[in-house]
Amino acid sequence: MPLLDPSAPWLGLDSETLRFLEIHRLRAMAAPGRAWRELGDSVMLFSAGETDPFFNRLAGVRWPAEPAAFAARLSMARELFAAIQRRPCLWVTTGLSTPPDIVARLEAEGFVDQGGGYDLVLVRSPFEPARPGHSGEFVLERWHQPPPGDLERAAEALATIVGEAFEIPESRHANLVREIGLTLGTAAFHANVVTIDGEAVAFGGRYTFDGASYLSSIGTRPAWKGRGLGTMVTRSLAQDSIDAGVGIVYLSVHAENDAAIRLYEGLGFAVTGPKSADMLLG
């Protein structure tokens, strides 16, 4: 797999490829149980069963700069969100979304940045073969489209990891099990799981389709943190993506998660550009 140039603006990726990645990530999040739609100047992600703005937003925004045209486009977006009974939310990629001052314009209309984040793309390959922990107690497993009899147990195990690692309320556990079960049954999704004595303790997933891999939900249960399991999982997901022959391997990180950014950079990822903004109507 040819890697990218970390010294070049946007790592050497052209505007068409960068927008492809914006859409690719949304498409990964849409499978399953959610829908995505290309609107020409933006892409819509919608979940019929969830009101969380994270799953109901516009991305890949390329709106006109002329004030009247921009105001008309924003009005249309408001009407769209009203029709689906969701709060207007736009994921703005700084330096790519247009107009260039879109964040300031949205803030003037009452939108508030919820934090945003960074995209990182693999630019070098420092990988060693993924192997167990220092004592040999950890086992790295790959779960992909398990048979029906195993799917529910696998979904329960992964939901426990995600719930504990990301402090998701227990009230959402059942929905999380259902969502992961649906996702784990799709061809595009691969889960790399670290187990100890048969118990799943760390996990990360990759959505691989259309020549790119989006890595997501990389986490470790609190009782097993500090043992390098996140590094093991990330390395294995990236290496599996390379072995699958994809052209781009990438992931996203919340802006305040400096530790995760350092970890990923140490594994050969580089930040593509400025922090994106998560603009939600206040």
DOVEX-88047 format. One record per atom (N, C-alpha, C): residue in three letters; z, y, x. Coordinates in steps of 0.05 Angstrom, whole numbers, plus 5000, padded with zeros to 4 digits. Each point is the difference from the previous one (the first is absolute). Layout:
BEGIN
ALAZYX/...
END
This chain:
BEGIN
MET500049765017/MET500050244983/MET500050255018/PRO498150174998/PRO500050255016/PRO502250194990/LEU501750085019/LEU502250184992/LEU499250295003/LEU501750184991/LEU499350284998/LEU501050165023/ASP499250265001/ASP500750175022/ASP502450184992/PRO502449945011/PRO502450164991/PRO499950295009/SER498250075019/SER499950285009/SER498150174983/ALA498449884983/ALA498150144983/ALA501250104974/PRO499050224989/PRO501050094974/PRO499549784979/TRP502149954984/TRP499949794980/TRP499349735013/LEU500749965025/LEU499649755015/LEU497049935002/GLY498350194995/GLY497149955002/GLY498849914974/LEU501649984979/LEU499049914973/LEU498550234987/ASP497749944988/ASP498550214986/ASP501150044972/SER499150224987/SER501150074974/SER499549794979/GLU497849865001/GLU499449794981/GLU501949775003/THR500649925025/THR501949785004/THR502850084992/LEU500850255005/LEU502750094993/LEU500450004970/ARG497950084985/ARG500349994971/ARG500049714990/PHE498449835014/PHE500149714993/PHE502849895002/LEU501550085021/LEU502749915003/LEU501950104979/GLU499650254991/GLU501650114978/GLU499649834975/ILE497549924995/ILE499449854976/ILE500949715004/HIS499649895024/HIS500849725005/HIS502949964995/ARG501750185009/ARG502949974995/ARG500650014970/LEU498850184985/LEU500450014972/LEU499149744986/ARG497849895009/ARG499049754988/ARG501949775007/ALA501250005023/ALA501949805007/ALA502450024981/MET500950244995/MET502350044982/MET499449934971/ALA497450004994/ALA499249954972/ALA500049714993/ALA500149835020/ALA499849714994/ALA502849875003/PRO500949884978/PRO498949994973/PRO501750174981/GLY499350004975/GLY501550134980/GLY499750304999/ARG498450115017/ARG499450295000/ARG497050045001/ALA499250244994/ALA497150055000/ALA499450245018/TRP497650005011/TRP499150235016/TRP497350084990/ARG499450265003/ARG497450094991/ARG499050235018/GLU497549975009/GLU498750215016/GLU499050214982/LEU501050255004/LEU499250234983/LEU498050185013/GLY499049925024/GLY498150165014/GLY501250195020/ASP501850174990/ASP501450195018/ASP502949935005/SER500849764991/SER502749895004/SER500049724989/VAL502249865005/VAL500349724990/VAL502749994986/MET500049864977/MET502449984983/MET501249725002/LEU502650005005/LEU501549754998/LEU501850024975/PHE500049794983/PHE501550014975/PHE501349734995/SER502550014992/SER501549774992/SER500950024971/ALA499149824983/ALA500750014972/ALA503049944996/GLY501249845018/GLY502749914996/GLY502150165017/GLU499150195017/GLU501950145017/GLU499550304998/THR502150164999/THR499850294998/THR500450135027/ASP500849855020/ASP500450115027/ASP497550145010/PRO500250255008/PRO497650145010/PRO498649865023/PHE501549845016/PHE498849865022/PHE497749824991/PHE500249904975/PHE497949834989/PHE498250144980/ASN500350264998/ASN498450154981/ASN499350275013/ARG497850005014/ARG499450245016/ARG497050025006/LEU499350245009/LEU497350045010/LEU500150015031/ALA498049895013/ALA499750015029/ALA497150055007/GLY499450025025/GLY497250055009/GLY498950264987/VAL501750204998/VAL499350244985/VAL498150185016/ARG497750064987/ARG498050185012/ARG499250204978/TRP501650204995/TRP499650194979/TRP498750255010/PRO498750164983/PRO498750245008/PRO502050225009/ALA499150175018/ALA501750215010/ALA499950264983/GLU497850054987/GLU499750244983/GLU502250004979/PRO501650224998/PRO502450014984/PRO499649904971/ALA497950104987/ALA499649934972/ALA499349704997/ALA498449905018/ALA499249725000/ALA502449825006/PHE501750095019/PHE502449855006/PHE501949994976/ALA500450234987/ALA501850014977/ALA499049824978/ALA497449994996/ALA498849834979/ALA500549715007/ARG499749935025/ARG500449725008/ARG502949914998/LEU501850185006/LEU502949944997/LEU500749974971/SER498850174983/SER500549984971/SER499149724990/MET497749915009/MET499049744992/MET501949785009/ALA501150035024/ALA501949805010/ALA502549994984/ARG501050244992/ARG502450014983/ARG499549864974/GLU497650044988/GLU499349874975/GLU499949705003/LEU499049915023/LEU499849715005/LEU502849885001/PHE501850125015/PHE502749905002/PHE501550014973/ALA499450214984/ALA501350024974/ALA499049784982/ALA497549935002/ALA498849784984/ALA501349735006/ILE500849965025/ILE501349745007/ILE503050035000/GLN501150234992/GLN502850054998/GLN501449965027/ARG498950135021/ARG501249985026/ARG500250295012/ARG501950045018/ARG500250265013/ARG497750035020/PRO498750225001/PRO497950055020/PRO501049965028/CYS498549845016/CYS500849945027/CYS497449985017/LEU499950145022/LEU497649985018/LEU501049945028/TRP498749805013/TRP500549945028/TRP497950165016/VAL501050205014/VAL498250185014/VAL500049935030/THR497749935011/THR499749945028/THR499350255015/THR501950115014/THR499650265014/THR497749975020/GLY498250204998/GLY497650005018/GLY497749854989/LEU500449854978/LEU497849854988/LEU499650094971/SER502250024985/SER499950094972/SER499050295000/THR498550064979/THR499050284997/THR500850114973/PRO500350274999/PRO499650195022/PRO502149985021/PRO499650115024/PRO501949975021/PRO502850104994/ASP500250204982/ASP502750104992/ASP500949894974/ILE499249754994/ILE500749884974/ILE503049974996/VAL501649955021/VAL502849984996/VAL501250264990/ALA499250225013/ALA501050264991/ALA499250064971/ARG497549934993/ARG499150054973/ARG501649844980/LEU500549755007/LEU501649834981/LEU502950104998/GLU501150085022/GLU502850115000/GLU500150244981/ALA497950175001/ALA499950234982/ALA499949924971/GLU499149764994/GLU499849904973/GLU502449834992/GLY502149995017/GLY502449864993/GLY500349725012/PHE498249925017/PHE500249745013/PHE501950015024/VAL501449785005/VAL501949995022/VAL499449765018/ASP500050045026/ASP499549785019/ASP502449825001/GLN499649744993/GLN502249815000/GLN500649875027/GLY498550085020/GLY500649905027/GLY497549925016/GLY498249864986/GLY497549925013/GLY500449805022/GLY498049985018/GLY500249815022/GLY497750015018/TYR499849805018/TYR497949985020/TYR498549744997/ASP497550015006/ASP498449755003/ASP499749945029/LEU500249745007/LEU499749915027/LEU497949785001/VAL498250015020/VAL497949815003/VAL500349865027/LEU499349755001/LEU500249855025/LEU497950095020/VAL500950085024/VAL498150105020/VAL500049845026/ARG502049835003/ARG500049825023/ARG501449744993/SER499649805016/SER500949734993/SER501849895021/PRO502750054998/PRO501949915020/PRO501249744993/PHE498849854982/PHE501549784987/PHE500349765017/GLU502449894998/GLU500649745011/GLU500049804976/PRO499749755006/PRO500249814977/PRO502650034985/ALA499950034974/ALA502450024985/ALA501649745002/ARG502550025008/ARG501649765004/ARG502850054988/PRO501649794999/PRO502750024987/PRO501850195016/GLY502350064990/GLY502050175013/GLY501049875026/HIS501750155014/HIS500849925027/HIS501449724999/SER501449944980/SER501449744999/SER498349784987/GLY497750074992/GLY498349804987/GLY500749944971/GLU501950174989/GLU500949944973/GLU498250104978/PHE498350205007/PHE498350124979/PHE497349875000/VAL498949964976/VAL497449884997/VAL498250204985/LEU497650055011/LEU498150184987/LEU498149834983/GLU499950064974/GLU498449854981/GLU497950194988/ARG497849884992/ARG497950164986/ARG499649894972/TRP500550174980/TRP499849924972/TRP497650134988/HIS498249844989/HIS497650104988/HIS499249834977/GLN499950124976/GLN499249854976/GLN501449734997/PRO502650005000/PRO501549744997/PRO499449874974/PRO500249744998/PRO499549874974/PRO502050094979/PRO499249964975/PRO501850114978/PRO502949915002/GLY500449765009/GLY502849905002/GLY501650155020/ASP498750115021/ASP501550155021/ASP499950304996/LEU498250104983/LEU499550284998/LEU502550154991/GLU501349904980/GLU502450144989/GLU502250015021/ARG500549785014/ARG502150005021/ARG499350205022/ALA497450005008/ALA499250195021/ALA500350294992/ALA499250064975/ALA500350274990/ALA502950084999/GLU501849834992/GLU502850064999/GLU501150065028/ALA499249845019/ALA500950045028/ALA499050275011/LEU497550064995/LEU498950255010/LEU501250244986/ALA500549984974/ALA501250224985/ALA502850055010/THR501449805008/THR502750035011/THR499950165026/ILE498149945017/ILE499750145025/ILE499350294995/VAL498050054983/VAL499150284995/VAL502350154986/GLY501349884981/GLY502250144986/GLY502250085019/GLU500849825018/GLU502250065018/GLU499150205022/ALA497649955011/ALA499150175022/ALA499550294992/PHE499050034975/PHE499350274991/PHE501950114979/GLU502249864997/GLU502250104982/GLU498950054972/ILE498549814989/ILE498950024973/ILE502249914980/PRO500550154979/PRO502149924981/PRO499649724989/GLU502249864997/GLU499949734989/GLU498749994973/SER500150224985/SER498850014973/SER497049965002/ARG498750055023/ARG497149975003/ARG499349735012/HIS501949835005/HIS499549755014/HIS498049824985/ALA500449974974/ALA498249824984/ALA497250105001/ASN499650264997/ASN497350115002/ASN498849975027/LEU501750025021/LEU499149975027/LEU499149715005/VAL501449814990/VAL499349725002/VAL497349954987/ARG499650124976/ARG497549964986/ARG497750135015/GLU500450245010/GLU497950145015/GLU499249855025/ILE502049915015/ILE499449865025/ILE498649734994/GLY500949874979/GLY498749754992/GLY497150034994/LEU499350214985/LEU497250064994/LEU498550065026/THR501250175017/THR498650085025/THR499649765018/LEU502049835003/LEU499949775018/LEU497949804991/GLY499350014975/GLY498049824990/GLY497150095004/THR499650245012/THR497350105004/THR499049935027/ALA497349995002/ALA498849925026/ALA500350205021/ALA500250264993/ALA500150215021/ALA502750025013/PHE502249904988/PHE502750055010/PHE501049765016/HIS501150075023/HIS501349805018/HIS502850095007/ALA501949824998/ALA502850075006/ALA500849855025/ASN501150155020/ASN501249875024/ASN503050024997/VAL501349785001/VAL502849984993/VAL501649875023/VAL502250125007/VAL501949885019/VAL502249864985/THR500449745006/THR502149854987/THR502049905021/ILE502449954992/ILE502149875016/ILE501349794983/ASP499949765009/ASP501049774985/ASP498950004972/GLY497550074998/GLY498649994974/GLY500450254983/GLU501750195008/GLU500650244985/GLU498250235010/ALA498650134981/ALA498250225008/ALA501750255005/VAL499650125024/VAL501750235008/VAL498450255007/ALA497549975005/ALA498350235007/ALA497149944990/PHE498550214995/PHE497449964988/PHE498350255003/GLY497449965001/GLY498050214998/GLY497549894989/GLY498450174987/GLY497549914988/GLY497650155011/ARG497749874997/ARG497550145007/ARG498049954977/TYR498650224993/TYR497949994980/TYR497450025016/THR498549785002/THR497649995016/THR497649964983/PHE498350204999/PHE497549994985/PHE498250225009/ASP497449974996/ASP498050205007/ASP500250105029/GLY500749825018/GLY500050075028/GLY502450155010/ALA502150024985/ALA502450145009/ALA502549854991/SER502250045014/SER502649894993/SER502050224997/TYR501350014977/TYR502250194995/TYR502649845002/LEU501850075019/LEU502549875003/LEU502150154983/SER501849854987/SER501850134981/SER502549834997/SER502250144990/SER502549874992/SER501349855022/ILE499850105025/ILE501349875022/ILE502950065001/GLY501749794996/GLY502950054999/GLY501649765007/THR502550055006/THR502049795008/THR502550034983/ARG501149794991/ARG502550014985/ARG502250105019/PRO501950174990/PRO501950145017/PRO501649815019/ALA500749764990/ALA501649825017/ALA498649905025/TRP497350045000/TRP498549905023/TRP498550225015/LYS500850254995/LYS498750225014/LYS500950015029/GLY498450135017/GLY500750035028/GLY499249765017/ARG498549824989/ARG499249765016/ARG497049995006/GLY498750224995/GLY497150025007/GLY498249864980/LEU501049944976/LEU498449854981/LEU497750184988/GLY500650264997/GLY497950184990/GLY497750015020/THR500750005026/THR497950005021/THR498449754999/MET501449774997/MET498649744998/MET498149994977/VAL500950104977/VAL498349994976/VAL497650185003/THR500550255010/THR497850195003/THR497949905020/ARG501049895022/ARG498149905020/ARG498349774989/SER501349834985/SER498549774989/SER498050094979/LEU500750194984/LEU498150104980/LEU497650135013/ALA500550165020/ALA497850145014/ALA498249795014/GLN501349805014/GLN498449815014/GLN498349834980/ASP501249924978/ASP498649854979/ASP497650164990/SER500450264997/SER497750174991/SER497850005021/ILE500750035025/ILE498049995021/ILE498549745000/ASP501649784997/ASP498849735000/ASP498149974976/ALA500650154978/ALA498249984976/ALA497550175003/GLY499850155023/GLY497650155006/GLY499750264986/VAL502250124990/VAL499750254986/VAL499550235020/GLY498950224990/GLY499450225017/GLY502350205004/ILE501850024980/ILE502250195001/ILE502549874990/VAL502250045015/VAL502649914991/VAL501850254999/TYR501350054977/TYR501450254997/TYR502549964982/LEU501750195000/LEU502450004983/LEU500950284996/SER502050044982/SER501150264993/SER503050005004/VAL501150235008/VAL502850035005/VAL501050264987/HIS502449994987/HIS501250244990/HIS500550195022/ALA499850264995/ALA500150205021/ALA502650005015/GLU502249934987/GLU502650025013/GLU500849745015/ASN498349804999/ASN500749745012/ASN499150005030/ASP501450155016/ASP499250025029/ASP500249735014/ALA502049844993/ALA500449745013/ALA497649824996/ALA499050004975/ALA497749834994/ALA497550105014/ILE499750265002/ILE497650115014/ILE500149925029/ARG502350025013/ARG500349925028/ARG499449705003/LEU500949844982/LEU499549715002/LEU497049944998/TYR498750134981/TYR497149944996/TYR498450115024/GLU500850235010/GLU498550115023/GLU500349815024/GLY502449885003/GLY500449815022/GLY498349754997/LEU499149944976/LEU498349774995/LEU497050065001/GLY499350255006/GLY497250065003/GLY498850174978/PHE501750104981/PHE499050174979/PHE500250305009/ALA498350174989/ALA500150285005/ALA499750154974/VAL501450234998/VAL499950174976/VAL497250124998/THR498849994977/THR497250094997/THR499850314999/GLY502050134988/GLY499750294996/GLY502650124991/PRO500050244988/PRO502550134991/PRO501349854977/LYS502550084994/LYS501449884978/LYS498750064974/SER499749794984/SER499050044973/SER502250104981/ALA499350114978/ALA501950114981/ALA499949844974/ASP502349954988/ASP500249854975/ASP500850214979/MET498050114987/MET500350234983/MET500549914971/LEU502450054990/LEU500849934973/LEU500750254984/LEU499050014975/LEU500650244984/LEU502950004993/GLY501450225008/GLY502950024996/GLY500750054971/
END
